[in-house]
Amino acid sequence: MAAVRFVAIGDSFTEGVGDELPDGRVRGWADITAQGWADATGETIQYANLAIRGKLAWPIVEQQLEPALALRPTHLSFNGGGNDMLRPRGDIEHIADAFTRVLRRCDEEGVTLIVLSGANPSAQLPMGKMVQRRGDELSAAVVRPIPDRPDVIRALNWPDTELSSPPYWSEDRLHMNANGHHRVAARVLHSLGFEPPASWWAPAHDLPTGPSGLAYYREFVGPWVRRRVTRTSSGDGRLPKYPTWVDRSPQ
């Protein structure tokens, strides 16, 4: 059995949306981290990813946490709340309680928790000031229960102003592109005590910037508003991409 068994739960941030491969599959920071972890240790690790785009924080916990723990991981990563904070009535403390639940269950099962805060898209989004304010509140609330827990791995991306700049974001301005996902993976590996490839910290490619003005609103904002009105989610009907263990061997 592999020494490291790493499972990731969350929403589009952890599923990898924005980092699409040529064959249409999404990759993302968790996939990149798993491979980097294997490369850094020189050993095969087992990796699973139960994240599904569009999920709110508590549905992530209610639908993904126990199946993830049932895999008997050594490490579990959790990020959530990005979709909640885009809703003006979202309760930040209620969202933060989801992180506390995950911490408690990891403690009970003897699993090392990797806590991530999301990257900050507010600079290029409509209602950016609201997103910034609520993201600041959520970022602070997430770490409040763990100030004296050196055993909890922290990979906090929200304060990273470099990651907030346009070269790290996809055409929809809400999800990171391949550059952004590599930078997050670099931070996770660094938090685990490994030295990631230096190239992961900086934009490796000039990627499309996407439409602007009315074209941006038609292509991206309009569909998001329609989903809110119809109470549907971009993740409806989707299954996790790696619901059981896959091996990641050193390359």
QUIHU-V565421 format. One record per residue. RES is the residue in three letters. SS is DSSP state (~ for helix, > for strand, _ for the rest). PHI is phi in radians with two decimals (999 if undefined). OMEGA is omega in radians with two decimals (NA if undefined). Layout:
((RES,SS,PHI,OMEGA) (RES,SS,PHI,OMEGA))
//
This chain:
((MET,_,999,-3.12) (ALA,_,-1.08,-3.13) (ALA,_,-1.18,-3.14) (VAL,_,-1.87,3.07) (ARG,>,-2.22,-2.97) (PHE,>,-1.91,3.09) (VAL,>,-2.10,-3.13) (ALA,>,-2.02,3.04) (ILE,>,-2.20,-3.14) (GLY,_,2.74,-3.09) (ASP,_,-2.02,-3.06) (SER,~,-1.07,3.11) (PHE,~,-0.98,-3.11) (THR,~,-1.55,3.05) (GLU,~,-1.09,3.10) (GLY,_,1.95,-3.13) (VAL,_,-1.01,-3.09) (GLY,_,1.82,3.10) (ASP,_,-1.91,-3.08) (GLU,>,-1.52,3.09) (LEU,_,-1.49,-3.10) (PRO,_,-1.00,-3.13) (ASP,_,-1.50,3.09) (GLY,_,1.66,3.10) (ARG,_,-1.26,3.03) (VAL,>,-1.66,-3.14) (ARG,_,-1.89,3.05) (GLY,_,1.69,-2.99) (TRP,~,-1.07,-3.09) (ALA,~,-1.18,3.06) (ASP,~,-1.06,-3.11) (ILE,~,-1.13,3.11) (THR,~,-1.07,-3.11) (ALA,~,-1.03,3.13) (GLN,~,-1.18,3.12) (GLY,~,-1.11,3.12) (TRP,~,-1.13,3.10) (ALA,~,-1.09,3.14) (ASP,~,-1.10,-3.08) (ALA,~,-1.22,-3.10) (THR,~,-1.60,-3.07) (GLY,_,1.27,-3.12) (GLU,_,-2.28,3.05) (THR,_,-1.18,3.02) (ILE,>,-2.05,3.05) (GLN,>,-1.77,-3.00) (TYR,>,-2.41,3.02) (ALA,>,-2.41,-3.12) (ASN,>,-2.47,-3.10) (LEU,_,-1.76,-3.05) (ALA,_,-1.16,3.10) (ILE,_,-2.39,-3.11) (ARG,_,-0.99,3.04) (GLY,_,1.46,-3.05) (LYS,_,-1.35,2.99) (LEU,_,-1.41,-3.01) (ALA,~,-1.05,-3.08) (TRP,~,-1.22,3.00) (PRO,~,-1.04,3.05) (ILE,~,-1.03,-3.11) (VAL,~,-1.12,-3.05) (GLU,~,-1.25,-3.04) (GLN,~,-1.80,-3.01) (GLN,~,-1.97,-2.98) (LEU,~,-1.10,-3.08) (GLU,~,-1.17,3.02) (PRO,~,-1.04,3.10) (ALA,~,-1.16,3.14) (LEU,~,-1.18,3.12) (ALA,~,-1.12,3.08) (LEU,_,-1.32,-3.13) (ARG,_,1.04,-3.14) (PRO,_,-1.34,2.92) (THR,_,-1.56,-3.11) (HIS,>,-2.36,3.08) (LEU,>,-2.29,3.07) (SER,>,-1.79,3.13) (PHE,>,-2.42,2.92) (ASN,_,-2.46,3.09) (GLY,_,-2.90,3.08) (GLY,_,1.84,-3.14) (GLY,~,-1.08,3.11) (ASN,~,-1.28,3.12) (ASP,~,-1.11,-3.00) (MET,~,-1.29,3.02) (LEU,_,-1.36,3.10) (ARG,_,-1.74,-3.02) (PRO,_,-0.98,-3.10) (ARG,_,-1.65,3.13) (GLY,_,-1.10,-3.10) (ASP,_,-1.57,-3.06) (ILE,~,-1.06,-3.12) (GLU,~,-1.16,3.09) (HIS,~,-1.13,3.08) (ILE,~,-1.10,-3.12) (ALA,~,-1.09,3.11) (ASP,~,-1.07,3.10) (ALA,~,-1.10,3.10) (PHE,~,-1.12,3.12) (THR,~,-1.10,3.10) (ARG,~,-1.07,-3.13) (VAL,~,-1.09,3.12) (LEU,~,-1.06,-3.12) (ARG,~,-1.08,-3.12) (ARG,~,-1.20,3.08) (CYS,~,-1.13,3.08) (ASP,~,-1.03,-3.11) (GLU,~,-1.11,-3.08) (GLU,~,-1.71,3.13) (GLY,_,1.22,-3.11) (VAL,_,-1.85,3.08) (THR,>,-1.34,-3.12) (LEU,>,-1.61,3.00) (ILE,>,-1.90,-3.12) (VAL,>,-1.72,3.07) (LEU,>,-2.09,2.83) (SER,>,-1.72,-3.09) (GLY,_,-1.28,3.03) (ALA,_,-1.28,-3.02) (ASN,_,-1.76,-3.12) (PRO,_,-1.60,-2.86) (SER,~,-1.12,-3.05) (ALA,~,-1.07,-3.09) (GLN,~,-2.01,-3.09) (LEU,_,-1.78,2.88) (PRO,_,-1.04,-3.08) (MET,_,1.03,-3.07) (GLY,~,-1.05,-3.13) (LYS,~,-1.13,3.10) (MET,~,-1.15,3.13) (VAL,~,-1.10,3.12) (GLN,~,-1.05,-3.10) (ARG,~,-1.09,-3.10) (ARG,~,-1.22,3.08) (GLY,~,-1.16,3.07) (ASP,~,-1.05,-3.13) (GLU,~,-1.12,-3.11) (LEU,~,-1.18,-3.14) (SER,~,-1.04,3.12) (ALA,~,-1.21,-3.10) (ALA,~,-1.18,-3.09) (VAL,~,-1.13,-3.07) (VAL,~,-1.55,-3.09) (ARG,~,-1.03,-3.11) (PRO,_,-1.36,-2.98) (ILE,_,-2.18,-3.09) (PRO,_,-1.18,-3.08) (ASP,_,-1.97,-3.13) (ARG,_,-2.09,-3.14) (PRO,_,-1.13,3.12) (ASP,_,-1.38,3.07) (VAL,_,-1.55,-3.13) (ILE,>,-1.38,-3.13) (ARG,>,-1.98,3.03) (ALA,>,-2.27,-2.97) (LEU,>,-1.68,-3.03) (ASN,_,-1.71,-3.08) (TRP,_,-1.00,-3.12) (PRO,_,-1.32,-3.04) (ASP,_,-1.36,-3.08) (THR,_,-1.18,3.08) (GLU,_,-1.09,-3.14) (LEU,_,-1.16,3.12) (SER,_,-1.39,-3.04) (SER,_,-1.46,-2.98) (PRO,~,-0.95,-3.09) (PRO,~,-1.06,-3.07) (TYR,~,-1.79,-2.99) (TRP,>,-2.10,-3.13) (SER,_,-1.38,-3.04) (GLU,_,-1.12,-3.13) (ASP,_,-1.45,3.10) (ARG,_,1.17,-3.10) (LEU,_,-1.90,-3.13) (HIS,_,-2.01,3.10) (MET,>,-1.19,3.00) (ASN,_,-1.60,-3.11) (ALA,~,-1.04,3.10) (ASN,~,-1.05,-3.12) (GLY,~,-1.13,-3.14) (HIS,~,-1.14,3.08) (HIS,~,-1.15,3.14) (ARG,~,-1.15,3.08) (VAL,~,-1.12,3.11) (ALA,~,-1.03,3.10) (ALA,~,-1.06,-3.14) (ARG,~,-1.16,3.13) (VAL,~,-1.12,3.14) (LEU,~,-1.07,3.11) (HIS,~,-1.06,3.13) (SER,~,-1.16,3.10) (LEU,_,-1.44,3.10) (GLY,_,1.73,3.14) (PHE,_,-1.94,3.11) (GLU,_,-1.76,-3.14) (PRO,_,-1.28,3.03) (PRO,_,-0.95,-3.08) (ALA,~,-1.02,-3.09) (SER,~,-1.14,-3.11) (TRP,~,-1.22,-3.09) (TRP,~,-1.36,-3.02) (ALA,_,-2.14,3.12) (PRO,_,-1.02,-3.12) (ALA,_,-1.65,-3.05) (HIS,_,-2.44,2.94) (ASP,_,-1.50,-3.06) (LEU,_,-1.81,-3.11) (PRO,_,-0.98,-3.12) (THR,_,-1.61,3.07) (GLY,_,1.49,-3.09) (PRO,_,-1.27,3.08) (SER,_,-2.28,3.09) (GLY,~,1.04,-3.08) (LEU,~,-1.10,-3.14) (ALA,~,-1.08,3.11) (TYR,~,-1.14,-3.13) (TYR,~,-1.11,3.13) (ARG,~,-1.13,-3.00) (GLU,~,-1.39,-2.99) (PHE,~,-2.12,-3.07) (VAL,~,-1.27,-3.13) (GLY,~,-0.99,3.12) (PRO,~,-1.06,3.11) (TRP,~,-1.12,3.13) (VAL,~,-1.11,3.14) (ARG,~,-1.07,3.10) (ARG,~,-1.13,3.11) (ARG,~,-1.15,-3.10) (VAL,~,-1.14,-3.08) (THR,~,-1.58,3.14) (ARG,_,0.98,3.05) (THR,_,-1.97,-3.09) (SER,_,-2.33,3.07) (SER,_,-1.12,3.13) (GLY,_,-1.66,-3.12) (ASP,_,-1.00,3.10) (GLY,_,1.44,-3.13) (ARG,_,-1.49,3.08) (LEU,_,-1.91,3.10) (PRO,_,-1.04,-3.09) (LYS,_,-1.35,3.09) (TYR,>,-2.34,-3.07) (PRO,>,-1.31,3.07) (THR,>,-2.26,-3.01) (TRP,>,-1.12,2.91) (VAL,>,-2.14,3.13) (ASP,>,-1.49,2.97) (ARG,>,-2.13,-3.08) (SER,_,-1.78,3.14) (PRO,_,-1.02,3.11) (GLN,_,-1.98,NA))
//
